[in-house]
Amino acid sequence: MNLNDTTKYQLAKSLTELAIQNNLFYKYEDSVETAKSITVFFDTIVNTVGKSDKNE
């Protein structure tokens, strides 16, 4: 399935917001580390959503 970038970012944003609201991220003492963790989560969604592991 091919998704455009806007759709990917909207999905990543929604899922990240839900994860934050449900305290699914570890809160580091250093807020920068917490932000990095959240960024990795967001980027992972953007970079993998719509991709398939199947050889097509």
KOLSESE-117761 format. One record per residue: residue in three letters; z negated, x negated, y negated of N, C-alpha, C in turn. Coordinates in steps of 0.1 Angstrom, whole numbers, plus 2048, in hexadecimal, padded with zeros to 3 digits. Each point is the difference from the previous one (the first is absolute). Layout:
KOLSESE-117761
<site><residu>ALA</residu><n_Z>Z</n_Z><n_X>X</n_X><n_Y>Y</n_Y><ca_Z>Z</ca_Z><ca_X>X</ca_X><ca_Y>Y</ca_Y><c_Z>Z</c_Z><c_X>X</c_X><c_Y>Y</c_Y></site>
...
end
This chain:
KOLSESE-117761
<site><residu>MET</residu><n_Z>800</n_Z><n_X>7F8</n_X><n_Y>80C</n_Y><ca_Z>800</ca_Z><ca_X>808</ca_X><ca_Y>7F4</ca_Y><c_Z>800</c_Z><c_X>7F7</c_X><c_Y>7F4</c_Y></site>
<site><residu>ASN</residu><n_Z>809</n_Z><n_X>803</n_X><n_Y>7F6</n_Y><ca_Z>801</ca_Z><ca_X>7F8</ca_X><ca_Y>7F4</ca_Y><c_Z>7F9</c_Z><c_X>808</c_X><c_Y>7F5</c_Y></site>
<site><residu>LEU</residu><n_Z>7F6</n_Z><n_X>7FA</n_X><n_Y>7FA</n_Y><ca_Z>7F9</ca_Z><ca_X>806</ca_X><ca_Y>7F5</ca_Y><c_Z>802</c_Z><c_X>7F8</c_X><c_Y>7F3</c_Y></site>
<site><residu>ASN</residu><n_Z>802</n_Z><n_X>807</n_X><n_Y>7F5</n_Y><ca_Z>802</ca_Z><ca_X>7F8</ca_X><ca_Y>7F4</ca_Y><c_Z>7F3</c_Z><c_X>7FA</c_X><c_Y>7FB</c_Y></site>
<site><residu>ASP</residu><n_Z>801</n_Z><n_X>7F7</n_X><n_Y>7F7</n_Y><ca_Z>7F4</ca_Z><ca_X>7F8</ca_X><ca_Y>7FB</ca_Y><c_Z>7F5</c_Z><c_X>80A</c_X><c_Y>7FA</c_Y></site>
<site><residu>THR</residu><n_Z>805</n_Z><n_X>809</n_X><n_Y>7F8</n_Y><ca_Z>7F7</ca_Z><ca_X>80A</ca_X><ca_Y>7FA</ca_Y><c_Z>7F7</c_Z><c_X>807</c_X><c_Y>80A</c_Y></site>
<site><residu>THR</residu><n_Z>807</n_Z><n_X>805</n_X><n_Y>80B</n_Y><ca_Z>7F8</ca_Z><ca_X>807</ca_X><ca_Y>80A</ca_Y><c_Z>7F6</c_Z><c_X>7F7</c_X><c_Y>807</c_Y></site>
<site><residu>LYS</residu><n_Z>804</n_Z><n_X>7F3</n_X><n_Y>803</n_Y><ca_Z>7F7</ca_Z><ca_X>7F7</ca_X><ca_Y>806</ca_Y><c_Z>7F4</c_Z><c_X>7FD</c_X><c_Y>7F7</c_Y></site>
<site><residu>TYR</residu><n_Z>802</n_Z><n_X>7FE</n_X><n_Y>7F3</n_Y><ca_Z>7F5</ca_Z><ca_X>7FD</ca_X><ca_Y>7F7</ca_Y><c_Z>7F7</c_Z><c_X>80D</c_X><c_Y>7FF</c_Y></site>
<site><residu>GLN</residu><n_Z>806</n_Z><n_X>80B</n_X><n_Y>7FF</n_Y><ca_Z>7F8</ca_Z><ca_X>80D</ca_X><ca_Y>7FF</ca_Y><c_Z>7F7</c_Z><c_X>801</c_X><c_Y>80D</c_Y></site>
<site><residu>LEU</residu><n_Z>806</n_Z><n_X>7FE</n_X><n_Y>80B</n_Y><ca_Z>7F8</ca_Z><ca_X>801</ca_X><ca_Y>80D</ca_Y><c_Z>7F5</c_Z><c_X>7F6</c_X><c_Y>800</c_Y></site>
<site><residu>ALA</residu><n_Z>803</n_Z><n_X>7F3</n_X><n_Y>7FD</n_Y><ca_Z>7F6</ca_Z><ca_X>7F6</ca_X><ca_Y>800</ca_Y><c_Z>7F5</c_Z><c_X>803</c_X><c_Y>7F6</c_Y></site>
<site><residu>LYS</residu><n_Z>804</n_Z><n_X>805</n_X><n_Y>7F5</n_Y><ca_Z>7F6</ca_Z><ca_X>803</ca_X><ca_Y>7F6</ca_Y><c_Z>7F6</c_Z><c_X>80B</c_X><c_Y>805</c_Y></site>
<site><residu>SER</residu><n_Z>806</n_Z><n_X>80A</n_X><n_Y>806</n_Y><ca_Z>7F8</ca_Z><ca_X>80C</ca_X><ca_Y>805</ca_Y><c_Z>7F6</c_Z><c_X>7FB</c_X><c_Y>80B</c_Y></site>
<site><residu>LEU</residu><n_Z>806</n_Z><n_X>7F8</n_X><n_Y>809</n_Y><ca_Z>7F8</ca_Z><ca_X>7FB</ca_X><ca_Y>80B</ca_Y><c_Z>7F5</c_Z><c_X>7F7</c_X><c_Y>7FC</c_Y></site>
<site><residu>THR</residu><n_Z>803</n_Z><n_X>7F7</n_X><n_Y>7F6</n_Y><ca_Z>7F6</ca_Z><ca_X>7F7</ca_X><ca_Y>7FB</ca_Y><c_Z>7F5</c_Z><c_X>808</c_X><c_Y>7F8</c_Y></site>
<site><residu>GLU</residu><n_Z>804</n_Z><n_X>80A</n_X><n_Y>7F9</n_Y><ca_Z>7F6</ca_Z><ca_X>808</ca_X><ca_Y>7F9</ca_Y><c_Z>7F6</c_Z><c_X>807</c_X><c_Y>80A</c_Y></site>
<site><residu>LEU</residu><n_Z>806</n_Z><n_X>805</n_X><n_Y>80A</n_Y><ca_Z>7F8</ca_Z><ca_X>806</ca_X><ca_Y>80B</ca_Y><c_Z>7F7</c_Z><c_X>7F6</c_X><c_Y>806</c_Y></site>
<site><residu>ALA</residu><n_Z>805</n_Z><n_X>7F5</n_X><n_Y>803</n_Y><ca_Z>7F7</ca_Z><ca_X>7F5</ca_X><ca_Y>806</ca_Y><c_Z>7F5</c_Z><c_X>7FC</c_X><c_Y>7F7</c_Y></site>
<site><residu>ILE</residu><n_Z>803</n_Z><n_X>7FF</n_X><n_Y>7F3</n_Y><ca_Z>7F5</ca_Z><ca_X>7FD</ca_X><ca_Y>7F7</ca_Y><c_Z>7F6</c_Z><c_X>80B</c_X><c_Y>7FF</c_Y></site>
<site><residu>GLN</residu><n_Z>804</n_Z><n_X>80C</n_X><n_Y>7FF</n_Y><ca_Z>7F7</ca_Z><ca_X>80C</ca_X><ca_Y>7FF</ca_Y><c_Z>7F7</c_Z><c_X>801</c_X><c_Y>80D</c_Y></site>
<site><residu>ASN</residu><n_Z>805</n_Z><n_X>7FB</n_X><n_Y>80B</n_Y><ca_Z>7F9</ca_Z><ca_X>802</ca_X><ca_Y>80D</ca_Y><c_Z>7F9</c_Z><c_X>7F2</c_X><c_Y>803</c_Y></site>
<site><residu>ASN</residu><n_Z>7FF</n_Z><n_X>7F7</n_X><n_Y>7F7</n_Y><ca_Z>7F8</ca_Z><ca_X>7F4</ca_X><ca_Y>802</ca_Y><c_Z>805</c_Z><c_X>7F8</c_X><c_Y>80C</c_Y></site>
<site><residu>LEU</residu><n_Z>80D</n_Z><n_X>7FF</n_X><n_Y>801</n_Y><ca_Z>806</ca_Z><ca_X>7F9</ca_X><ca_Y>80C</ca_Y><c_Z>802</c_Z><c_X>7F1</c_X><c_Y>7FD</c_Y></site>
<site><residu>PHE</residu><n_Z>7FD</n_Z><n_X>7FC</n_X><n_Y>7F4</n_Y><ca_Z>802</ca_Z><ca_X>7F2</ca_X><ca_Y>7FD</ca_Y><c_Z>7F2</c_Z><c_X>7F9</c_X><c_Y>7FF</c_Y></site>
<site><residu>TYR</residu><n_Z>800</n_Z><n_X>7F4</n_X><n_Y>805</n_Y><ca_Z>7F3</ca_Z><ca_X>7F8</ca_X><ca_Y>7FF</ca_Y><c_Z>7FF</c_Z><c_X>7FC</c_X><c_Y>7F1</c_Y></site>
<site><residu>LYS</residu><n_Z>7F4</n_Z><n_X>802</n_X><n_Y>7FA</n_Y><ca_Z>7FE</ca_Z><ca_X>7FC</ca_X><ca_Y>7F2</ca_Y><c_Z>7FA</c_Z><c_X>7F2</c_X><c_Y>800</c_Y></site>
<site><residu>TYR</residu><n_Z>808</n_Z><n_X>7F7</n_X><n_Y>7FC</n_Y><ca_Z>7FB</ca_Z><ca_X>7F2</ca_X><ca_Y>7FF</ca_Y><c_Z>7F7</c_Z><c_X>7FE</c_X><c_Y>7F4</c_Y></site>
<site><residu>GLU</residu><n_Z>7F8</n_Z><n_X>7F6</n_X><n_Y>800</n_Y><ca_Z>7F8</ca_Z><ca_X>7FD</ca_X><ca_Y>7F4</ca_Y><c_Z>809</c_Z><c_X>7FE</c_X><c_Y>7F4</c_Y></site>
<site><residu>ASP</residu><n_Z>80B</n_Z><n_X>7F9</n_X><n_Y>802</n_Y><ca_Z>80A</ca_Z><ca_X>7FC</ca_X><ca_Y>7F6</ca_Y><c_Z>80A</c_Z><c_X>80C</c_X><c_Y>7FF</c_Y></site>
<site><residu>SER</residu><n_Z>801</n_Z><n_X>807</n_X><n_Y>7F5</n_Y><ca_Z>809</ca_Z><ca_X>80B</ca_X><ca_Y>7FF</ca_Y><c_Z>80E</c_Z><c_X>7FC</c_X><c_Y>802</c_Y></site>
<site><residu>VAL</residu><n_Z>804</n_Z><n_X>7F3</n_X><n_Y>7FC</n_Y><ca_Z>80D</ca_Z><ca_X>7FC</ca_X><ca_Y>802</ca_Y><c_Z>804</c_Z><c_X>800</c_X><c_Y>80F</c_Y></site>
<site><residu>GLU</residu><n_Z>7F7</n_Z><n_X>7FC</n_X><n_Y>808</n_Y><ca_Z>803</ca_Z><ca_X>800</ca_X><ca_Y>80F</ca_Y><c_Z>802</c_Z><c_X>80E</c_X><c_Y>805</c_Y></site>
<site><residu>THR</residu><n_Z>7F8</n_Z><n_X>809</n_X><n_Y>7FB</n_Y><ca_Z>802</ca_Z><ca_X>80F</ca_X><ca_Y>803</ca_Y><c_Z>80D</c_Z><c_X>804</c_X><c_Y>7FC</c_Y></site>
<site><residu>ALA</residu><n_Z>804</n_Z><n_X>7FD</n_X><n_Y>7F4</n_Y><ca_Z>80E</ca_Z><ca_X>804</ca_X><ca_Y>7FB</ca_Y><c_Z>80B</c_Z><c_X>7FA</c_X><c_Y>808</c_Y></site>
<site><residu>LYS</residu><n_Z>7FE</n_Z><n_X>7F3</n_X><n_Y>805</n_Y><ca_Z>80A</ca_Z><ca_X>7FA</ca_X><ca_Y>808</ca_Y><c_Z>801</c_Z><c_X>807</c_X><c_Y>80D</c_Y></site>
<site><residu>SER</residu><n_Z>7F5</n_Z><n_X>804</n_X><n_Y>806</n_Y><ca_Z>801</ca_Z><ca_X>808</ca_X><ca_Y>80D</ca_Y><c_Z>807</c_Z><c_X>80D</c_X><c_Y>7FE</c_Y></site>
<site><residu>ILE</residu><n_Z>7FE</n_Z><n_X>807</n_X><n_Y>7F5</n_Y><ca_Z>806</ca_Z><ca_X>80D</ca_X><ca_Y>7FE</ca_Y><c_Z>80F</c_Z><c_X>7FD</c_X><c_Y>7FE</c_Y></site>
<site><residu>THR</residu><n_Z>804</n_Z><n_X>7F6</n_X><n_Y>7F9</n_Y><ca_Z>80E</ca_Z><ca_X>7FC</ca_X><ca_Y>7FD</ca_Y><c_Z>807</c_Z><c_X>7FD</c_X><c_Y>80D</c_Y></site>
<site><residu>VAL</residu><n_Z>7FA</n_Z><n_X>7F9</n_X><n_Y>809</n_Y><ca_Z>806</ca_Z><ca_X>7FD</ca_X><ca_Y>80D</ca_Y><c_Z>803</c_Z><c_X>80D</c_X><c_Y>808</c_Y></site>
<site><residu>PHE</residu><n_Z>7F6</n_Z><n_X>80A</n_X><n_Y>7FF</n_Y><ca_Z>802</ca_Z><ca_X>80D</ca_X><ca_Y>807</ca_Y><c_Z>80C</c_Z><c_X>807</c_X><c_Y>7FA</c_Y></site>
<site><residu>PHE</residu><n_Z>800</n_Z><n_X>801</n_X><n_Y>7F3</n_Y><ca_Z>80B</ca_Z><ca_X>806</ca_X><ca_Y>7F9</ca_Y><c_Z>80E</c_Z><c_X>7FA</c_X><c_Y>803</c_Y></site>
<site><residu>ASP</residu><n_Z>800</n_Z><n_X>7F3</n_X><n_Y>7FF</n_Y><ca_Z>80D</ca_Z><ca_X>7F9</ca_X><ca_Y>803</ca_Y><c_Z>804</c_Z><c_X>801</c_X><c_Y>80E</c_Y></site>
<site><residu>THR</residu><n_Z>7F7</n_Z><n_X>801</n_X><n_Y>809</n_Y><ca_Z>803</ca_Z><ca_X>802</ca_X><ca_Y>80E</ca_Y><c_Z>807</c_Z><c_X>80D</c_X><c_Y>802</c_Y></site>
<site><residu>ILE</residu><n_Z>7FB</n_Z><n_X>80A</n_X><n_Y>7FA</n_Y><ca_Z>807</ca_Z><ca_X>80E</ca_X><ca_Y>801</ca_Y><c_Z>80E</c_Z><c_X>7FF</c_X><c_Y>7FA</c_Y></site>
<site><residu>VAL</residu><n_Z>801</n_Z><n_X>7FB</n_X><n_Y>7F4</n_Y><ca_Z>80D</ca_Z><ca_X>7FF</ca_X><ca_Y>7FA</ca_Y><c_Z>80A</c_Z><c_X>7F9</c_X><c_Y>808</c_Y></site>
<site><residu>ASN</residu><n_Z>7FC</n_Z><n_X>7F5</n_X><n_Y>806</n_Y><ca_Z>809</ca_Z><ca_X>7F7</ca_X><ca_Y>808</ca_Y><c_Z>803</c_Z><c_X>805</c_X><c_Y>80E</c_Y></site>
<site><residu>THR</residu><n_Z>7F8</n_Z><n_X>809</n_X><n_Y>805</n_Y><ca_Z>802</ca_Z><ca_X>804</ca_X><ca_Y>80E</ca_Y><c_Z>804</c_Z><c_X>80F</c_X><c_Y>802</c_Y></site>
<site><residu>VAL</residu><n_Z>7FD</n_Z><n_X>808</n_X><n_Y>7F6</n_Y><ca_Z>803</ca_Z><ca_X>80E</ca_X><ca_Y>802</ca_Y><c_Z>80F</c_Z><c_X>802</c_X><c_Y>802</c_Y></site>
<site><residu>GLY</residu><n_Z>804</n_Z><n_X>808</n_X><n_Y>809</n_Y><ca_Z>80E</ca_Z><ca_X>804</ca_X><ca_Y>802</ca_Y><c_Z>807</c_Z><c_X>7F6</c_X><c_Y>809</c_Y></site>
<site><residu>LYS</residu><n_Z>7FA</n_Z><n_X>7F5</n_X><n_Y>804</n_Y><ca_Z>806</ca_Z><ca_X>7F6</ca_X><ca_Y>808</ca_Y><c_Z>7FD</c_Z><c_X>803</c_X><c_Y>80F</c_Y></site>
<site><residu>SER</residu><n_Z>809</n_Z><n_X>7FC</n_X><n_Y>809</n_Y><ca_Z>7FE</ca_Z><ca_X>802</ca_X><ca_Y>80E</ca_Y><c_Z>7FF</c_Z><c_X>7F3</c_X><c_Y>807</c_Y></site>
<site><residu>ASP</residu><n_Z>7F8</n_Z><n_X>800</n_X><n_Y>80B</n_Y><ca_Z>7FF</ca_Z><ca_X>7F4</ca_X><ca_Y>808</ca_Y><c_Z>80B</c_Z><c_X>800</c_X><c_Y>80B</c_Y></site>
<site><residu>LYS</residu><n_Z>807</n_Z><n_X>80B</n_X><n_Y>801</n_Y><ca_Z>80B</ca_Z><ca_X>801</ca_X><ca_Y>80A</ca_Y><c_Z>80C</c_Z><c_X>7F9</c_X><c_Y>7FB</c_Y></site>
<site><residu>ASN</residu><n_Z>806</n_Z><n_X>7FA</n_X><n_Y>80A</n_Y><ca_Z>80D</ca_Z><ca_X>7F9</ca_X><ca_Y>7FD</ca_Y><c_Z>80B</c_Z><c_X>80A</c_X><c_Y>800</c_Y></site>
<site><residu>GLU</residu><n_Z>806</n_Z><n_X>802</n_X><n_Y>7F4</n_Y><ca_Z>80A</ca_Z><ca_X>80B</ca_X><ca_Y>7FE</ca_Y><c_Z>80D</c_Z><c_X>7FA</c_X><c_Y>7FF</c_Y></site>
end
